[in-house]
Amino acid sequence: MIDVIIAGGGPTGMMLASELRLHGVRVVVVEKESERPPHVRSLGLHIRSIEIMDQRGLLERFLEAGTQYPAAGGFGGVHKPAPERLDTAHAYTLGIPQPVTDRLLAEHATEAGAEIRTGCALTGLTQDDYGVTAELSDGTRLRGSFLVGCDGGRSTVRKLLGVDFPGEPSRNDALLGEMELTAPADEVAAVMTEVRKTQLRFGAGPTQGGLYRVVVPAAEAGSARQPTMEEFREQLRAYAGTDFGAHSPRWLSRFGDATRLAAAFRTGRVLLAGDAAHVHPPLGGQGLNLGVQDAFNLGWKLAAEVNGWAPAGLLDTYHAERHPVAAEVLENTRVQSEMLNSAPVRGLIARLMDFEDVHRYLVGQVTAIDVRYDFGSEQVLVGRRLKDVRLKHGRLFELMRTGRGLLLDQSGRLSVAGWTDRVDHVADVSEELDAAAVLLRPDGHVTWLGDDQQGLEAQLSRWFGSPSRPA
């Protein structure tokens, strides 16, 4: 029997498949599209996602295919440089079109041994105490121990489960597409600069293949209708006074500022991740990043459940940890949407961002480097991810590519005996780490720091289950 069925072969699904394969979990990804869509919805990766790629040895591939820009420092149309000395070794944004990200993650999942079935949609599911049966559009069925819906904002999995998806409907829609423009580039740039003085939901910039990526406010909100080229031209003329001679679209779409959050990320043996669990405005470019980070949180926990060593309640920490993170993203994107609509609100937030603590807080939210899970400890580092600290014999992230837990022991006196099949023990030192030792989960979050063997073993049991032999 298959261990895990993943519905949806986008970035979230492929990242999850790769994480599960690190632990030998048998995975099948079913994707309704036969070919990857050309839509460039996401334009890049923020710091935390860049760190994740480095932790799994993928960063060089992404760097070769992308462009590094200064770290994001803006918020809701307010443009500022990022604060200095961010808590990361990767203080930049990586510009990389989503189709390229899709391809790189799909290649990684395939290399890791995941089975990927394209042109095959999930149409039904049932679950019992022992597993999940998925019905597919080709008439076949798959049986797995678990199923994860990574199938987007209109998730079939979520609807079949009957999970509530409360939130706010879209109040501001925009049209987005790639197309050819006959107007000279300098004219397009000049008009765009002028229009954006009063309308921040407008833009037209060159992209690959001589096309332009164009965004313009839609005439109505909340429509599910596919926009036409004539609708684009009408809206361009309405806001810019010209349609730039727009023609020959590569693709057209619309998006809104709706915010919705699934009431439960887990229902029995079925889980939700990425846009299937939360939708929000694309402001700040957080959507793809949030989904990849969901997968990074869930992968090792689901693998532990499949492989039989998960401590009680481990899988439920996925909802407990990621639901609040998603709620904060929904909140900050709604605030950004309001900022785009109101110059006074935008001006007030801009002045508040002149206070360094406020600016760092907002940048930490957008880049996800300030995410801290509640592990019940008052120690500042516990619950946070540890940045890529330099060690005497290398880098921290180079040690995390197996997807196992890690004890970084600067004292050299501690032991993970009893958990060596799940946790690596590295005796090394770093000038950047003020702790005798730190215990990291496979997703890089600190669960414990100190020099007490008994305290260490309590946290090993909490996160990595019972020892395979007495510690």
Secondary structure by P-SEA (a helix, b strand, c coil): cccbbbccccaaaaaaaaaaaaaccbbbbbbcccccccccccccccaaaaaaaaaaccaaaaaaaccccccccccccccccccccccccccbbbbccaaaaaaaaaaaaaaabbbbbcccccccccccccbbbbbccccbbbbccccccccccccaaaaaaccccccccccbbbbbbbbbbcccaaaaaaaaaaaaccccccccccccccccbbbbbcccccccccccaaaaaaaaaaccccccccccccccccccbbbbbbcccccccbbbccccccccccccccaaaaaaaaaaacaaaaaaaaaccccccccccccccaaaaaaaaaaaaaaaaaaaacaaaaaaaaaaaccaaaaaaaaaaaaccccccccccccccccccccccccccccccccccccbbbbbccccccccccccccbbbbbcccccccccbbbbccccccccccccaaaaaaaaaaccccccccc
